[in-house]
């Protein structure tokens, strides 16, 4: 059984808000470019902490949200430390990377006026966490031992995170959150499934040369 065809326990139920599953080709690409993937993963953990803190400061009057995001940011930074340790164990040296298109592409469709902005930021964060949970579950059975258990644990953590963001989105806009989620999920799925020039943790599969 190929890596892409192998079962991914819990991937589906941990990613119920996603509009499309990760393509098998992305899993194959990720496993064959593991150092590059791990470097981007480390950056993603830092970005997740930064995004949580940015939301906490932007909506400081929402005490319940601020306290939840404070805890979440600390957890994301612990994940960053764990990934850095795994990089060292695997002998992967730090290298700068060009950013992928995923985050920018998702941000480009978010609304800027309040209260729409708050809802969109919460839903976008939920989608990013859900995609992470799905991909950790897909990769865990196939990565080296230093990463296997870590990715299993991270899949569960990211699932909790996207549920947290969804809960706050429901509270912020009880009548609108589901329809808006569907619109943003469509864009997220396009970014995560279409062919990409750069392999990143949230990218699509790498572009293939046309068959002749």
N, C-alpha and C positions, 0 to 999 in steps of 0.2 A: 504494500500500500504506500503510495507517495505521501510526502508531507502534506500536500494540499488536500489530499483525499481523506486523511486520517480524521477520525471524529474529534470534535472539540467540546468536551463536556461543559455544560453551563454557558457556552458562548451565546446561544440564542436567547435564553431567558435573561441574561445579563445585559442584553442590548436591544430590548424591545422597542425603544424609541427610534432606532435607526431605520431609514427608509430602504436600505439595501445592504446586503452582507458584503464583507470584504471579499474581493475576488481571489480564487485560489492562486492566481498568478502572483498576487502580491506576497502571499506567504512564501512561495518559492523564491521570489526575489529577495525577500527579507532574510531568509536562511542562507542564501548564497552571498549576501552582503552584510553579514552580521556586525562587523566592526563599525561600519557606517551607520547601521541602524542603532547600535548601542549609543553612539555619540549623540545622535539626535534624540534618543530616549532621555539621556541625561539632561539635555537642554529642555525637553518637554516638561520634566519634573520641575525645573526652575520656573518655567513659564506658568505652570499651573499654580505654583505658590504665589507668583507675582500677580496673576489675574485675580486670585482670591483676595489678596491684599488690596488691589485696586478697587474691587467691588466693595470691600469693607470700608474703605475711606470715602468712596463715592456716596454710600448710603449709610453713613455713620449713625443717622437717627433711627435706623432699623436695628434695634439692639439685638434682637434674636438672630437676625442675619449676620450681624457683625461678630457675634460670639461664635457662631457656627463656622464662619469663614476663617476666623482666627485659628480654630482647631484644625480646620482643613489645611490651611497654609503650613502649619507646623508638620502635619503628616506628609505633605508633598515634599517638604525639605528633607524629611527623614528618608523618603524614597530616593531623592537625589543622592543622598549620602550612600545609600545601599547600591545604587547603580554605579556610582564612582568606585566603590569597593569591588564590584563585579568586573568593571573595566580593568582594574589593576590585576585581579586574579587571572583574567584572560589575556593579559599583556597588551591591551589596546591603549595606545598612547593618545593623549588629547590632541585634537586637531580642530581648527575652525571649520565651520560648514556654512554654505549659503543657505538661507532660509528657504523652505519649500513654499508652495503656493496655498496650502490648505488654510492656515489661520487667516491670512490676508483675504483669501477668497470668501471665507465665511464672514469675516468682519465687514466686508464690502456690502452685504445685504442687510446689516443691522440698522435699525432706525435710530435717529439721533435725538428726537424730542421725547421728553418725559410725559407720561409714565411708560411710554412704549420702549424707551431705551433700556430701562431696568428689566423689563420682561425679556427682551431680546438677548441681553447679556446673560441672564440666568439660563435661558434655553440653549444658547450657543455653548455655554460651559457644560451643560448637561449632555449635549451631543458629543462634545470632545471627550468627555469622561466615558461616555457609553462606547464610543469607538475604541478608546483605549482598553476598556474592559474586554471587549470582543477580541481585540487583537492579542492581548496578553494570553487569553484562553486558547487562541489558535496556535500561538507560538510555543507555549509552555511544554507540550509533549516532545518538542523537537530541538530545544536549545540545550547547550552544555549544562552539566550539573550545577555550576554556580548560579545559573539563571533559572533553571526549571522551577524550583520551589518559589523563588522570588516572583516569577511571573504568575504563578498560581495565586500567590498572596496578593499581588498587585491587581489581578483581575477582580478579586473580591472587593478590594479597597475602592477601585474605580467604579464598580457597580454601586457601592454605597454612596459615592460622591455624586453620581448622576441622579440617583434617587433623591438626594438632599437638594440638589439644584431644582429638580422637578417639583418637589414639595414647596419650595419657596416661590416658584413660578405659578403654581396653582393658587397660592395665597395672594400673590400680587395681582393676578388677573383671572379670577375663577371662570369667567365666561369666554375668555379669548385664548387662554394658554394652549389649548389643544389644537385649534386651527392654525395658530402661529407656529407651533411646533412642527406641524406637517409641512408648512412652507419652508421653514429653515432646514428641516431634515432632508427635504428634496435637494436643496443646494449642497448640504453636507455630503449626501450620498454621491452626488456628481463629482465632487472634489476627491472623494476617497476611492472612487472606483474607475475613473477614466485614466487612460495612460498618462504617465508623467515622465518628465525628463530627469528628475531627481528622486532617488529613493529616500523617503522619510517615513517616520513612524505613522504619520497620518496621510501619506500620499496614496495615489493610485499605483498600480503596477507600472514597472518601467516600460517605456515605449519599445516596441518591437520593430525590427526592420521588416518591411513588406516582403512577403514571399514572392519568389520569381519562378 
